[in-house]
Amino acid sequence: MRLFIRTEASTQIGLGHFMRCFAIAEEARAQGIEVTFLLNELGEAVMARLEEIGAKGVRIDGSLGSAADFMGMAALDLTRKDWLLIDGYAATEDYIALQSQAVRVAVVDDLNVLERFDCDLLINPAQAAKPADYKRKTRARLRLGPDYALIRKEFTQACPVSAEAPFVTIMFGGSDPSQLTSLCIEGIYRNIESVHVRTIAGPANVHTNDLTKLEQKLERYRLYASPPSVARVLAGSALVITAAGGSVGEVAAMGLPALVLVVYDNQAAALKACPYPVIDARAGLPDDLGAQVKALLDDPARLAEIARNAHAVVDGEGPRRIVEALRHV
């Protein structure tokens, strides 16, 4: 059995899809399964991650479903003994069905906008995902809900806690194209005195230089650019501010409290189903963001309850359960 993962990653679209697929790849490699990522770009950050776990990377020109994509996929000579995991919003019904003719296909879905899913395994780790959502769309085995959250191992292993004063950590994925990090810093510093803030800038963040300059101006602010371990930076956070997406499950698996922002329409489901307090920031950050953060920090009992409830939803064992499904479907 070999596992091929077809997804996309770049400074424009970020590394979200790659990183959540990496959680599955990490577990698969731990179980001795050969893993190859099929990507539109093979940047330094991506290749470094693949080297960590002994996975391969192959560049596939063009987006999912393009002529170049089909040519690149055909050259791989996949068989029904292999698995192809597809994770990308450009994947269409026909694209999935065509790939399923040659190889066993697993699909990671979080939008449920396709009319059908002609695949063998369908994964949707969203808290709101239910079997009824896919009843007339697929005959695939379903792996739905936060039991299948795609959590990398670093978030399930104990990390040393910093001895620094209580701090807030801000992170918005691998790229943060809307510069939400700096906007959140400004909102917090306007409303909370003596607050300590950490920010995590991902490897595809093109605004890291601006954040570095901000670090030089502000006391009690530290920037972590592409840290070797995100979990180590997060450990001990009094509060984490992040966008709806894979990072929510990561923070929950660590047992930390968080405030979640819905930034894009494809994150809207989190408004109704999220283990954390949620703010709709699709039209921009609310003017009272700093005040909301202060209210949370001033209520340690509520923060503790938020953290407990979130951890009860996401235990971090999703990748293991998914690899088990790949072995037995």
Steps between C-alpha positions, in 0.01 A plus 500: 500500500625845400336832587502786250368838615379749239459850640626855448722744688636847419544848642168594336281219631705424811608168647176398672415209272858374500533515877182312573597234247842491666333380819377190315835456325683523831293217648524293181880525501507404869321182394750432222283609207673665201365854451534731199358853485387624157521880513484800271802650679787342691622789714768481767252486787309214340811300415636545852179352641513204263861432589405489870284193449672340202223581250551583133389805304408509131406817316179483298461802273161669488210505742284198577308398189717689250642327193848518650369342819348204316823446308707509815268264685489253210879477502499367857359158405277466806313175561212378714755388758580868562308781669461851361395761756351811337470827692427815301209726419572470126417128502175440310261204491644387167858536619438280803305243297768476235777444755288233668513289185869429550568529872322490835406860578451677832367857501539762772192721479391792714253685276263225375422696184546215248200305372676166534815344641597190301775389736580228751547707814361844584646703787344812648637584845269797559302485822177559306556220244228233509432181297171648380695773319642241260217243493409545133843608381729205557540134582839565654588408854454814709736632761328811636533733796775610738603139576674531162652844551832518317739572787877472460692309766669808642163615639432175685838475671582685821693824446701696758313807621673837491574669830408838349205706621158389369478572130259505208604319183377611157531275194329504164637206308786473260445820304255752659436690173262745672762603759266413785793443733607865510137617521440279803817626668385859458155424640642325805760764579238774483283329761720301737786640703807289575385217271763259371443388142654233280433465131577211269574584136482201269757419231288651222431827685623785278448756780761361738728803451219732611442287809873511575493880491197497728687278745775760520247771593282320753596377842370163615461379140689209346487373144559134417560467126463144370585344838621138495208413726181704507384301801799610707416864432135446590567306819388696804296760307237674710301540177555416132350716226474316170292459187242225457670200345746230591666708768181486709535126544871534573438747782216287636718188498750692716228592750540876448228769493447688174305772325423403140448736206303406190693678226378336178165367382633142494543527877141608565394162638708582808248769592256226605734216589826585669630397842611860563345850504480622140507846339381559143786707355421459130428873471804588709601478863243641744591830664460344843730203440743622764217546747376146434849362556530697825167365624622145446836559666325655800297180550742208567215267598334548163829448317553172686150383415546592132824301488346193670199493269712535186741224601206270567398548134844452339728232647765515225466137386339581164800412277538158662132424444523611137807286425321206657211565263737506202634162605159340531273659235 
